Amino acid sequence: MDQYIGKMLDNRYEILERIGTGGMAVVYKAKCHRLNRLVAVKILKSDLAQDADFRRRFNAESQAVAQLSHPNIVSVYDVSKGGDTEYIVMELIDGITLKQYMEKRGQLNWRESLHFITQIMRGLSHAHSRGIVHRDIKPQNIMVLRDGSVKVADFGIACLENSAQTLTQEALGSVHYISPEQARGDRTDARSDIYSAGVVLYEMLAGRLPFEGDSAVSVAIQHLSSIPLAPREINPEIPEQLELICMKAMAPDLEKRYFSADAMIADLESFRKNPGVSLDFEMADLRPEEEDEPTQPLRTSSVIVQSHRTAPVRERERERERRRDYDDYEDSPRGGKKQGILIGIAVVMGIALAVVLFKSIMGSFEDTSESYVVPKVIGMSLEEAAQQEDIQSGHFKLEVSEKQVFSSYAAGLIAEQDPAAGEYRKGANCVITVTVSAGEETGKMPKVTGYAFIQAKQTMSSLIDKYELTFEEPPEEEWVYNSEVEKGLIISTDPAEGEELKKGDTVKLVISRGPQTVPLIDFEKQELSWALDQLQTMGLGEPKVTYAPSDTVPAESIISQDPIAGTDMAPNSTVNFVVSSGPENMGGPMMGEDILTIPLPVGQETGRLTVYQDGKLLVDEIVDCTVGNYSLTVTGTGETRIYAEVDGEVVFDKKITVEAYHD
């Protein structure tokens, strides 16, 4: 059984179960009884914990990493020692590593790869701004959460893992992502992390690593001397600009690589907004420059085993060393060199003696009071911070700043502290000035309903940039019918006008495709009563009907229609019918005519006049009311009813008799 399970560290962290094992540490799930929350506890393996120098560097590195606070970095809550046990306490992540995610999914699509690499680079940007270089970026050290966000892990451990740089078979998991300068044993900086992140992006896009080999050494040599296959040669669907960003991050020449994580983020964001964006470099700019001299052996440290050099190479190196010695001291190749060495030793000893004397003199003025590590209180409430052991003991005291700042922390939690966690302070009652979070800065959704998409995007441009909003036009097949909003204009938004906007929100748009039309059917030679029923079923308005005699179309049947059959009709639109009054009577009574005078309302200039004869619309028009009356010729035979309104008010309602006439 594991010796730590069930054990209580510092009378605070109860070890519950083992959840992972790495090359340097074992990770456990634990419960913090002081804050009543689950955490991850990483305990150094016993063989490393025996090394006092390693423990010292582990503590210093971890204290520095504890200052990091970013949504894309796993938070370090505490760094401590219980007896002989060195450990760090981190947030417990509910997710899997990016490596496990890729093994499940296989090759990721470029959009998902862009989503992940952007978050990784934001986490690295934050760490680099605090002077911390990870040095072991790989998918195994990146956690993917259930919501699709990622967090970079193992900052403190990674910094230490590379202190003893050996590329044995055990290092094969990391060497696939190692930068050329790490493989050579040179000094590393933020650009080393950028190279490793480029390899991670390459693996996500191409579904394979850029370099493979049977041993760690062979893979490292490829990082030093080979150019990987371009991702688009493996998967042509990868956008060209994203391939360029990946290859610039992986440039073996430090001067051609991205100089900072922020510079790479800027290109990623430009590509995200416009995949066709023109970058200020091309693939040819990233290739190593040709050298005129024959290929030289690569300088190595303990990273690359010396046995890989051939005897002729070693001989040429010795020959060049001899030439340099003789070039510098032509007059006396042996005596001059010896004299120079003696002078150098004398200078070094003199400087060392001066340093010792200076320290001994200044030591008498040093403050001999005990030093304490500043605890981390960022992310805590004021009450939780006040309960910290170093504050309870009186080593430190809290002082709350009057100002508040917007931050990713919830309102009321501590967003900033000065001095930073991990720094050392001497004496008692050292002040930690804390600034409380006012919560996440929010904006309000403006009115864009009734706007075209381009107009709405211009209106929202400053908000889109400030809050990194997703604001995209839905495809036309997702637009919805609306009889009140013109086609192509925005019907509604989510969030709605006046509602809160937060960083990273997606604004969803509902766009109108105009009224839903129906094709007009052919009514000609159909009975008017049937046509009226069909128009009602189709959602169209009352037709305008005029009568005309016809020898071929039966009475009360339709002679013609306007618009013609097949025309798309909007709801409640009007169709004009010419209806047969039957054949003309050549020998008997004919249709008669009568002229009616319809009174118009007094006191208004115009009005809409509608006149019906036996329920059929005869007139529907705007008339001049100042003339007093409206004359109307009525045709028919016998008794007929005339009904008239002006602006909805009845002005005429009578039955009249129209006398037929004969030739």
N, C-alpha and C positions, 0 to 999 in steps of 0.2 A: 504493500500500500504506500502511496505517496506520503513522504514525511510531513508535507506542509498542509495537506487537507485536514480541516478541522482546527488548524492552529490559528491563534489570534496574534496579529502583528501590531506592536505598539498599543496593545489593548484597544484597538480600534478596527482593524481590518480582519474579518473572519474569512479564511480561505474555504471556499465551498467546493470547487472542482477544477480540474486541469482542463484548459480549453485550447492549448497550443504549445508547441516546442520549437525553438529556433536554435541557431548555432551558438548563441551566447546566453540565452535566457529561456525560462519556462514561464508561460502566461497562465494565470489562474483567474477564475471568476470569484469575486469576493464581495462581501457586504460591509459597507462603511457604517458602523453602528452610531457614529457621531452625527452623520447627516442622513442616516436611514436611506441609503441608496446603493444600488449595485455598481461595482466598478471592476476594472481589469487590473490585476496586480502582476507586474513583470519582475521575476526574481532572477538575479544573476546566478549562473551555474556555479557550483561550489569551487571548481578549479580556478575560475577567473576571480572569484571573490577572495581567494587566498593571496592575490597579487595586490599589495598595498598601493602601488603606483597606479594600477588599473582602477582600483576603487576610487582613488582620488580624482582621476580624470572622468570616471563615470559620474561621480557626484557633480563635478563642475559642469560637464556637458549637459546633464539632465536638468540642473538648476537653470541653465540658460534656455533650454528648450521649454521649460515650464512657463517662460514669459510669452510664448507664442499663443495667440488667441485668434483663431480664424475658422470659419465654418468648413473649410476644406483641409483642416489639420486636426488629427486626433488630439484632444486636450490632455495635457499632463496635469493632474491635480496635486500630486505630492511626490517628493523624493525623500526617502528616509532609510533608516537602518535600524533593524531590530536584532540586537545581539550581533551575530556574524552574518546576518542576512541583509544584503543590499537589495533594495527594490524601488520601483517607481509605480505610482498609482495613476491610471489613465481612465478616460471614459470607456464604458463598455459599449462596443459597437454591435448593433443588430444587423449583421450583413455577412458578406463573404469577400474574399480577396478578389482583386481584378483578374488574377491568374485563374482562379476557380471559375469566375464568370466567363472568361474567354474559353476555357476548356468545355464549359457547358454549351456556349453559344457558337463556338468555332469562330470563323472570320466575322468581325463586326462590320455593319454598314458604315459608310463614311460619316453619316450624320451622328450616329451614336459615338463613334470615335472622336468626332469634334466636340461633342458634349462632355466626354470624359476628360480629354486632354486639356480643355479650357479650365476645368475645375482644378486639375492637377497643377497647372501653371499658376493659377491664382494662389494656391497654397504655397507653392515654392516662392512666388513673388513676396508674400508676406514674410516667410522665413529669411529670405535673402536680405530684405530690408532691415532685419534685426541682426544681420551679420552671421547667420547660421546657414551652413551648407549641409545638405543631407548626405551626399556621397554614396548613397545606395538606393537610388530610385529604381524600382522594378515592380512588376505587377503584384508580386507577393507582399509588397509593403504598401499597397493601396487598397483601401476597403471600399466596397460598393454597398451602399445602404439600400433598403427596400424602396425608398422614394426616388432612386436613380442618382442621388448625389454621391460624391466620393470624398474620402478623407485620406490624406497622406499620413502614414504611421511610421513609427520607429525612427524618429529624428535623432534622439540622444544615442540610441544604440548604434545607429548607422554611422554616426560620426566616429565612434570608437572602433567599430568593426574594421575600418580601413587603416587603423593606426599600425597594425602589424600586417603589412601588405604581402600576402603570399597567395599565389594562384595555384593551389592544389586542386585535386578533384573535388574536395568539399566545397570549393568556391565556385563551382560550375554554375550554380543557380544565379549568382550575381555577375559573373564575368561576361555573360551575354549582353549586359547593359552597361559595362564599364566604359569610361571615356578613354581616349588614347593617352591623355596625360596621366590618368591614374595607372594605366598599364605600364607606362614608362617610369612611374615612381616620381613624377614631377609634382610641383605644388598644384593643388586643386582649388578651384573657386566656384562661383555660382554657375559658370559656363559648363562645368562638369555635370551638374544636375540637369542642365538644359540638354546636353548630349544624351544622357540616359533617358530623359523624358521623350526625346526624339525617337529613341529605339522602341520605347513603349508604344508610341503612336504608330511607328512602322509595323509593329507586331499586330496591333489592332486592325490596321488597314489591310495588310497583306495576308494576315492569318498565319504568318511564320516569322521567325527571327531573321535579322539581316545576315548574321554569321552563325554557322554551326561548326562543331568540331568534336573530335573524340576525347579531347582533354581541355582543361581550362587554359593551358598554355597556348594550344593551337587556336582557340577562339580569341584570346587576347592578341596574338600576333596578327590575326585578321583585322582587328580593330585598328592596329597600327599601320597596316600596309595594304589593305584591300578596300575597294569601293563596292558597296552592296548593290544588288540589283534594284533598279528603280521600282517603287511599288506599283506604278501603272503597267509595268511589264508583267506583273503577276496578276493584277486585277485592273483591267482598262476602265472600269466604272469609277475609279477613284478620280475626283476632280484634279485637274492639273495643278491648280494653285495650292491645294492642300498637300499634294505631293511635294511641291517646292518648299512649303513651310517645314515639312517633315525632314527633307534632305538638308535644309539650312541648319536646323537644330542638330543634325548629325554630322555637320561638316567637321572633318578631322582637324582642320586648321582653325585654331582658336580665333584668329582674326576674321574668318569668314563665317563663323558661327554667330548666332544671336548673342549680343553682348549682355542682355538681361532678360529675365522672365517677362518683364513688362513689354519689351519690344516684341517678343513672340506672341504675347496676348493681343497686342495691337493688330498684328497681321491676322491672327485667328478671328478676332472680332470683325475686321474688315471683310474677311472671307465669309463669315457667317451672315453678314448683312447683304453681301453681294458676291456669290460664288464666282462671278466672272471678273472680279476686281483685278486690276493690273498691279502686281507687286514691283518693287523697285530693284529686283534682282532676277536673274535667270539661272537655269541649271548650270550653264557654262561658268558662271561666276563662282560656283561652289567647288569646282574641281581643283585638285592640288596643282600648283604650278610645276612645270617641267624643270628639272635640274640638268645643267650641262655636265656636271661631274658624274662619274659612275655612281651607282647606288651605294650608299654608305650603310654600314650596320647601324641599326637603331639602338640608341642609348637606352640602357635598361637599368633597373635596380633589382632588388630582391623580388620584384614582381615577376620578371621574366627569367626563367632559369638560364644560367650562363652556358649550360651544356649545349644549347642550341646554336652557339656560335661555332663556326668551323675554324680549323687551325689556320688557314690562309687569312681569314678575316682578323684573327687575333694578331697575326704577324704584321699585317698592314697597320693595325692600330698602334702596335709598339713602334713601328718604323716612323709613323707620324709623330708620336710622342718624342722620339729621339730628335727628329727634325726640328720640332718646336724648341726643344732644349738648346740645340746648337744655334738656331736662328736668334734666340734671345741673348746668347752669350758667345758670340763668334770668337772673341779673342781668347777666351779660356773656357772651353766647353765643360770641363769638369770642375775646376777650381771656382769659376764664377757662380755656378749653380750652388755649390756647397756654401759659398759665402752668403748668397741670397737667402738660403734656408736659415742660416744662423741669425741673420738680421731679423727675419720674420719671427723666429722664436723669441728673440729678445723683446720685440715690440709687443707680442701677445702677452708675455709675462709681465711687462710693465703695465699694460692696461689692466690685467687681472689684479695686480697689486693695488692699483689706484681704486678699483671698484671695491676691494675688500676694505681698504682704509675708509672710503667714503661711507660704506654701510656701517662700519663700526662707530664712526663719529655720529652719523645720523641716528643710529640706534638708541643713543641716550636721550633723543628728543621724541622718540616714538610713543604713541599712546598705547599703553600696555593693557588697557581695558579689553574685556572679552568681546569678540565679534559674533554677530548673529546674522543668519540668513533671512532676508526679507521674505515673509510668507506671501503666497499668491492669494489675493482676495477678489480678483476680477471674476465676474460671473456669480458672485455670492450676493445675498441680501446683506444689509448692514448688520442685522441680527446674527446671521451666520458668520460674518467676518469677525464680529466681536467675540465669538466663541472660539476662535482659533487659539491654539495653545500658546503661541508666542505673544499674542495680544493679552490673553488672560494672565500670563505670567508677568506682564509689565515690561517685557523687552521692547515692545512696540505699542503705540497707541494710534487710534484712528482719528483723522480729522477730515470732515466732510466738506468738500468744496461747495460754494454757493451756486455755481453754474451747473447745468445739466447738459448732456450731449446726446445727440441721436446716435444709436448704435444698434447692432443686431441683437444685443441683450434686451430682455424684457424690461419694461419700465420698472424702476425701483431697484434693479440689480446694479452692482458696481461695474462700470464700463472701463474706467481708467484708474491706475494707481501710480503714485510717485513717492518713493523710489520703486523701480520695477522689481517683480519677484525674482529671487535668485541673487540679488546684489547683497553685499555684506555691509552691515552697519555696526558701529561700536557703541557701547554704553547702554543705558536703560532709557525707556520711554522715547525711543526714536519715533518720529512722527511719520505715519504713512498717510499722505493726502489722497483721498479717493473722490472720484467724480461719479455721480449716479447717472444711470442711463434714463433718458426720457422716452425710451422705446425706439422702435424703428421709425425713421422719418417717412411720412406718408404724404401723398398728394390727393387731389380730388379729380374724379373723371369729369372732363368738360362735356358740353353738349356737342355731339357730332351727328345726331339723328337728322335725317333729311339731307346730309352731305354725301357727295360722291367719295369713294375711298381715298383718292389722291388728296382731295381737299381736307378730309378728316386726318390723314397722316401728317399733312403740313401743320394743321392745328395742334396735333399731339407731339410734334417733333421734339420739343424740349423735354416733355415728360418721358418720351420713349428713351431718350438718351440718359436722363437723370436717374430713372428707375429701372433701366434695362428691360423695358417691357417687350413682350412679344405682341406685335400688332400686324397681322397678316390678313389679306383679302381672301375670303373663302372662295373656292372654285364655283363657277357659275351654276353647276348642277346642284349646289347646296343652297342657292338662293330660294326664297319662298315667294309665292304669289301674294300680292297685296293690291287691292283695288284702290287704296287711298294714297300709296306712296309710289312715285314714279320709278320705273325700272332703273336699277343701278344705284339707287340711293339707299342709305342706311335706315333700317326700320327701328332697330334697337341695339343696345350694347350690354355686355356683361363684363365688368361692373356697369351699372346704370349711371346716368348723369348725376353727379354730386356724391357718388359713393367713393369709398376709400381706395386709393391705389398704393400698392406696396412694391418694393424692389423685386423684380423677377416675375411680376404678375403677367398673365396672358389676358389680353382684351379680346373677347369674342364678339364678332359682328354678325348681325342678321341683316342681309341685303335683299331688297325687293327685286323680283323679276316681273313686276307690274301686275295688272289684273289678269286673272285667268280667263282667257277668251274661249269662245265656242264657235265652231264653224257653222255658218248659216245654211240651213237645208233648203231644198227647192220647194217653194210653196205654189208655184204656178199651176193653175187648173185644179187646185185643191179648194175645198169649201172653206169659207172664212172662219166659221165656228171651229173647225179642226185646227186651222192655223193659229187661232188665238190660244187654244189649249197648249199647242207646241211651244209657242213663244213663252208662255208662263213657265212651262217645265224647264226650258233652257235658261231661265233667269233674265230674259229680255223684257223691255218695257212694252207698254201699250202701243200698237202700231198706228200710224197715220193712214187713214183710209179715204180714198176718193173713188167715186163711181163713174163708170163709163159704159155705154151700151156696147154689146158684143153679140154678133151672130154666131160665134163659134164657142164661146165660153158660157156655161149656164149661169143664170143669175145667182148672186151671192157666192160665186167662185172667183178665184184670184186670176186676173189677166196677166199682171206683171208685178215684180218686186224690185225694191232698191234698198240696200245693196243686193248684188246678185248672189246666187247660191255659192257656197264655199268660202265666202268672206268671213274672216275672224272677227267676232263681235264681242265687245266688252259687256259686262253685266249692265242691265237696265238700259242698254242702248235701243234706239228706235228703228223700226223697219217701216218703209213706205209701201203700201199695197194699192194697186189699182184693181177695183173689184167690179165684176160685171153686173150691170143693172138689167141684163137681158137684151134680146134683139130689139131693134127699132121697129115701131108699129107703122107699117107703110099704109094701111088702109083704115085703121080704126083710131081710137083715141091715142094721142101722143102724150109724152111727158109734158107736164105744165111747169111754168116758172112763176115765182112770186118774189117780189123785192121787199125785204124786211128792213126796218129801221131799228137798230138796237141802240138804246141810250147808253152813253158812257158816263162815268162818275164825274161829278163836278169837284173842283178843288185840287186836281192833280194833273200833271202834264202828260205822263205816259202810264201805261199799264199793260199787263199781259192779258189778252183777250182769248178765251177758249169758247168755241161754239160747237154744240153737238146737235145732230139731227137723228132722232130716234136712237140715241146712244152712240152714234158714230161721229167721230171727230171731223168737223168741217174746217175749223179755223184754230190756229194756235200761233199767235204772233203778237209782237209789241205794237200797240196802236197809240196815236196822238189823241189824248182825251180832251184837249182844248177845243176840238172841232164839234164836240157835243154828241154826235151820233156816228154810228157805223152802219153802212149800207151793205146788205148781204143778199145775193140772189139765191133763192132756194128752188130746187127742182123736185118734181115728184108728181104723184097722182093721188088725189084724195087727202085725207087727214094725216098730218105729220106733226111731231112735237119738236120744238126748237128750244134748246136750253143754253144759256150763255152766262159766263162768269168773267169778271175783271179782277185779277189778283186774288182769286178765291171768293170774291163776293158776287152773289147772284144778281144779274142786271136784267135778265130776260128769261122767262119760263112759260111758254104758251104752246097750245095746240092750234095749228092753222090748217086751212084747207087750200090745197093747190089745185086749181082747175086745169084739167087736161084740155088740150085743144086738138082740132082736126084740121087736115089740109083743106 
